[in-house]
Amino acid sequence: MNAAAIRHLISTHDLTDAELTSLVERGAGFADGTIYPSDQLAGLVVGILFLKTSTRTRTSFSTAALRLGAQIVSYGPNDLQTNTGESLSDTAEVLSRMLDMLVVRTSGDPADLRTLAGQQRMAVVNAMTADEHPTQAVADLTTLLRHFGHVDGLRICYVGEGNNTAAALALTLSRFKGVHLELRTPPGYGLEPAILSSAVENAANSGATVTELHTMDSAPAGFDAFYTTRWQTTGTIKPDPHWRDAFTPSRSPPRCGTRAPRPCSCTTCRPTAARMSPPRSWKVPTAWRSTRLRTRCMRPWPSWSGAPGASDPMGRAVRHE
């Protein structure tokens, strides 16, 4: 294997603007049936390590790997020797000699994924850490592209906790020209300041705007899409026993104005913080889109597949469709 060709997807920062756009566009191609999975990962072994619960993400990554021709090995929170004191760096070295790719959900410190990525043989993909959920954001952008035909210039309102899903959405949408993202997060449950600062910096470079408000007193208006999220973030516990009081205003927001011919509400398919009344809303079939999007995330990115003779994440010559 060519160690220099190994790439990781731990944060949206690991993607260039061109790579992010390519993932979104090709994810839409898989969803629309204009691009079909091939045997790009034939002969490879993908590890699926989930330390926290998951229904959609774990299943979609597993089926994506299988559809691309790989074999998978699944691990739960009690399966590795890290539970008996073996270091994460040693574990990474051991796994890298048997696996070609490792998909990891920790809901914890992203530094753990950087440690796993410290070896030179195995690609590492973030299936959710405490700070970011990068493949969820790409799935969300893919949904917007399929519904509107473009991402540039959209006006999106996010209602809910400033969690890892909101962070990834802010860090990706802010890189598209002319996008306006407004986040309505409960007091004390907003984006981490570093995440918001990074999203605002992205927006300054792309001509987008990102704002965050901690109130639902005024009705959001003039948006193309509304994004709502569940109150309980996977893998976390809120220390304040009265935390629901802060979220209650988001339960039934004022009627939200839209400017799109087909206004929509983009949501996960789990219980959500805000309820939108049909026919002014639609619910994204997350399980269906996740499999197609994560099929794309496990394939070579543009920098691996754009030129003749390019290598895939494992250092092998790319087989073009």
Disulfide bonds with the S-S distance in Angstrom:
none
